[in-house]
Amino acid sequence: MKDLNYKCPKCGNTNYEIGEFRATGGAFSKIFDVQNQKFSTVTCTQCKYTEIYKAESSLLGNIFDFFTN
């Protein structure tokens, strides 16, 4: 991932960490425990303020998740 021109809106720090997580999106995915929603996070390394952005989720990733849970 390329460097962001990031400045924390809470404390003004310019250092950050990038992360990601997956979550369920609807009734079908909750029943079968399929995390079909993908999110990216940007976290300030000083105050830990975190911004969450919805990311593209691939069909292959969803299928892999279904069979590995």
LINFENTA-V256565 format. One line per field, one symbol per residue. ss: DSSP state (~ for helix, > for strand, _ for the rest). phi: phi as a letter, one per 20 degrees, with the letter a starting at -180 (. if undefined). burial: 1 if it has 24 or more other ideal C-beta (glycine too) atoms within 12 Angstrom, else 0. Layout:
# LINFENTA-V256565
ss->???
phi->???
burial->???
This chain:
# LINFENTA-V256565
ss->_______________>>>>>>>>___~~~~~_____>>>>>>>>_____>>>>>>___~~~~~~~~~~_
phi->.ffeeecgfecnfdebcdbbbcbfdbfffffeldeeddcdccdffedmfcddcfdfdefffffgffeee
burial->000001000000000100000100000000000111110011110000000000001000010010000
